[in-house]
């Protein structure tokens, strides 16, 4: 399953919001330096879908706020 995600780094709390178009808006407390926000995003999505982190992968957008995430459900 592929999901379009907009990431807002440096937020006050971690939060996942479902948008009307099916994409997600994810607020992260981590900052964008040294891949910290991407790692926190993977962990938060894995927890949200009740999957191990190895099942969540950033396909596109490693350095920008709009990302395409691959989630392997099986």
RASULTA-V674171 format. One record per residue. N is the residue number from 1. SS is DSSP state (alpha for helix, beta for strand, coil for the rest). D_CENTER is the distance of its C-alpha to the mean C-alpha in Angstrom with 1 decimal. Layout:
N_SS_D_CENTER / N_SS_D_CENTER
This chain:
1_coil_13.5 / 2_beta_11.5 / 3_beta_9.1 / 4_beta_9.0 / 5_beta_6.2 / 6_beta_7.8 / 7_beta_6.6 / 8_beta_9.7 / 9_beta_10.4 / 10_coil_13.6 / 11_coil_13.6 / 12_coil_16.1 / 13_coil_13.9 / 14_coil_10.5 / 15_beta_10.2 / 16_beta_8.5 / 17_beta_10.9 / 18_beta_12.1 / 19_coil_13.8 / 20_coil_17.2 / 21_coil_16.4 / 22_coil_14.0 / 23_coil_10.8 / 24_beta_8.2 / 25_beta_8.3 / 26_beta_6.2 / 27_beta_8.7 / 28_beta_8.7 / 29_coil_12.1 / 30_coil_11.7 / 31_coil_13.2 / 32_coil_12.6 / 33_alpha_15.5 / 34_alpha_15.8 / 35_alpha_12.2 / 36_alpha_11.6 / 37_alpha_8.5 / 38_alpha_6.9 / 39_alpha_8.5 / 40_alpha_7.6 / 41_alpha_3.8 / 42_alpha_5.4 / 43_alpha_8.0 / 44_alpha_6.8 / 45_alpha_5.7 / 46_alpha_8.9 / 47_alpha_10.7 / 48_alpha_10.1 / 49_coil_11.3 / 50_coil_13.8 / 51_coil_13.3 / 52_coil_13.8 / 53_alpha_11.2 / 54_alpha_13.3 / 55_alpha_12.4 / 56_beta_8.8 / 57_beta_9.0 / 58_beta_8.0 / 59_beta_11.1 / 60_beta_11.5 / 61_coil_10.7 / 62_coil_10.6 / 63_coil_12.6 / 64_coil_11.8 / 65_coil_9.7 / 66_beta_9.5 / 67_beta_7.7 / 68_beta_8.7 / 69_beta_7.1 / 70_beta_10.0 / 71_beta_10.4 / 72_coil_13.9 / 73_coil_15.6 / 74_coil_19.0
